[in-house]
Each structure stands twice: as C-alpha cells, then as structure tokens.
Amino acid sequence: MTTIIHNATFVTLNAQDEVFVGALAYNEKEILAYGTLEEMVHKFPTAKLIDADERVVFPGFVNAHGHYYGMFSRGMDTKDAPAKNFEEVLQRLWFRLDRCLDENSTRSSAEVCLMDALSAGTTTIIDHHASPNYVLGSLKCIYDSCKKAGIRSSLCYEVTDRNGEQNMIDGVQENLDFMEIAVAEQKKQLAAGMTPDIQAQFGLHALLTVSDATLERCNKLMKEFIAKHGHHGGFHVHVAEGTADQIRSVERTGQRVVKRLIEKLFNGIDQKKTIIAHCIDLSDEEIEQLSKLHVNIAHNPGSNMNNAVGVTKVQKMQECGIRVCLGTDGMNSDMVMEHKNCYLIHKHNQKDPQAFSIECYNLLKNNGQLATELFGGKKIGVLEVGAVSDIVITKYRNPTPMNRFNVPWHLMFGVQPGCAWYTICQGKTLVKEGQIQSLDCKSVQKEAQAECPKVWARLDGIIADDKKKM
C-alpha cells in the first residue's frame, strides 16, 4: 500500500542536505517519490494521505550504540556508597545488575526501551547486550521483541572473562548462534525485496575484563564464520571508556587496549562494520592507528557526562578520517536528546561557543551511513527515492524559516526529546498521532512493574554475596 505524507517540511539528511516543503510517497519497501501533493496524487491516485499539518519530517533516527538491558537501573538502590570513579560504577551497578536478568526481565527491559525509542522516532538501534545468568537464547529473545515493536536492530552479546570460563564460552556461542540466525533472516528478507531488520555483530566487553586468550578465540571463530558465509557484521566493543580500561589492560597484559585489539582481535579481519564505543582515553597515536583499520567509533556524550569519564576527541578522529557516529549507551533511546548532549559537551569542554555545532548534526548523518552498510539493502537514515521507508513526523512546527543551512539549530533548539507524532519503519506506522501502535504499552508497563521487584531482590542477594567475599 502506498502512503503520501503532505503539508510538511522534509529534512532529508542526504548528501546535499536538501530541505523541501511538499509531499512524499512511500510503501513498505522504499520511498517512491517526492514533490508537490498534486504530483504525488497524480502518480499514486489510490494512496492513503497523512496530513502532517505543517510539521517537520526527518528520516527515522539511528542509535549507533545502546543497551536494552539497563532499564531496571532506574531508581535502583545499589546499597553502597556512591561510586567515586567509573570502575566503581561498573562494579557496584552494571556488573551486578546484568547478573539479575533472566528471560522475562531481559524481554521486559528491552520492550520498555523499545517504547521509548518509538516515542523518540528512533527506528534503528545497534545494541550491546549482557545477561550472564541468561546467555544462550538472549539475543533471539530481544530480537523477537524488536520484531514485535517494528524496530530494526543489530544485536550482539558482551563476551567477558569476569564471570568465569564457562560464562565466557557461552557468550561467544551466543554471538555465533545469533549470527547464524541473522544470516538466515537476512536472506529471506532480501529475497522478498525488503531491507533486513536484523543484523548480528560479535560483541565484547571492555578489554579490562577480557583476556588475550579470549580475544584470540573470538578472532579465530570470526574468521571461521567469514570463511563459511563470506561476510560478517563486524565486532562491537567498548574501548577506553575510562582510564581503568587502559590501566587494568597494562597491569594484566603489559599492553594498552588498542595494541591488543589490533594484534589479538582484529588481526586479519576487515573492520569496516566494526563499532568501538566511547574511545575517550586514547592517545593521538592510537587514534591514528585505528583510522587505518576503518573502524567506526560510537560517541556517547550523555553517558560520558553521567559517568564523569571525559570527552571523546571527536575532532581528532574526524581529522584522521574515522567515521564517528552518535550513540546513547543505554542512557535513553532518543537521538534528539543525544544530539543536544553532543552539541553542549564539546562547547563546554573547549570553552568555545563556536565549537562543535554542525559536527553533531553530521554524526547523525554518519549513523545512517553506518546502518546502511550494516544491514545491507536500501539506504537507511535519509529521505530520498529508493531509500527505506523509515520516517518520523515530529511534533515540531518551525516558527522561523528552515533551510539546508540552519537545520542543525532547529534540531538543537526547536525539536524536543520524545518528538514523534508519527514513527514509520519499513512503511509500517508504529506511532500514530503520538500513540504507540505496535506495542501494548499498558501491558509492557505492567510487566516491567511485575519484574522489577524480582530483579531488585536478586540484586540484594548479589550485593550480600559480594560483601561476604570482601
């Protein structure tokens, strides 16, 4: 079925940064045409019409780095003194919370995050998951929820040595199992003329919790997967989010993180789809080394401010030719909010009101390029003929002129978080007039409220056990 959105200002995010007022036609596979309403109705006389009522329309937003598993941390009592540094944040919060998740709470956490994403116009999420007591099958569980919500997701499992050898082995296997699921699903969807809604990466935690032997194991198994299928979705790794990553890496192996990545994990494998998240505590030399690998870096300014770990050297990375994208690190699923965080953190850090304005907007555009390469099929993250029909009609009506030169400032100062009036992915309306259509929000909320006491009770038990070992 063809639909025409009209009476709108369209921000294309394409290479020419085109902005136009008019109408756009799409179906479940792609954007078909754009122009005046009269032209679109003439081409598609039986199309359904959506009157945007002078609202601003963007491509569906892409989140380059998220964590569906972290939702139950909201309002949670860690029963400890506040963390004094990032390593304590990991030990007192995340390394405990992830152990509390079972199948039901993993699903519930993901579905609350998916509701938030839909309300924010986010239609593609690249996620990095951890649930050490529910490893095998966890990614398929999350994908099923993503499928129900209608959101396109790339998923991976966080391999780590911090929970013992068998848990590490299970984490590796979960990545491999889901990579096989993704390959099969992609073939079916591409054969039907659709852009896949699924991708699998090979996930690892920060190298402060991963041994060289585990890195080499992952490298070997990824090479075997590539030999079997001829392609892969890359790795997805936390890198140098705080100083502890480098310090512990040197203590345990005698090498800094990037050297270990290059020699043990990345060796002999194309890294053009690989995502390394954060990359704050890196030297200029290490950034230059990474640029030669053509990796993608996910910048997560909101999370970095929250954890007080510093600011990623985005400008240096861009000067070296690295594609830097924008993620949320699980803080939220709202790319409008994260764009604002990005805009502010660099100005504040550099004490320069001219710093980092258009650059934040360009990171959003990079997200679409990354997603296009990850998922295959048609272009993602742009409004142009032949691109996927991922569209967000925002609640924003521009009160001042809008053109290709000033869109970033409308996005910064005009469009607000939770912006979606309509969210459309693969031509399906997931949010209509501000109301989520693809998920039963009351049911999702009730499920989360039922699961939360169980998760928090398990947390209390883990905290008590940890304190006995001290």
WOPEUR-V582785 format. One record per helix or strand. SS is the DSSP state (A for helix, B for strand). FROM is the first residue (numbers start at 1). LEN is the number of residues. If there is no record, write none. Layout:
<<SS/FROM/LEN> <SS/FROM/LEN>>
This chain:
<<B/3/9> <B/19/8> <B/31/5> <A/37/7> <B/48/4> <B/56/4> <B/61/6> <A/68/6> <A/86/15> <A/103/17> <B/122/6> <B/129/1> <A/138/12> <B/152/4> <B/157/1> <B/159/1> <A/165/27> <B/198/3> <B/202/3> <A/207/3> <A/212/18> <B/235/5> <A/243/11> <A/257/9> <B/275/4> <A/284/8> <B/296/4> <A/301/7> <A/314/6> <B/323/4> <A/335/16> <A/358/18> <B/391/4> <A/407/7> <B/420/6> <B/428/5> <B/435/2> <A/441/29>>
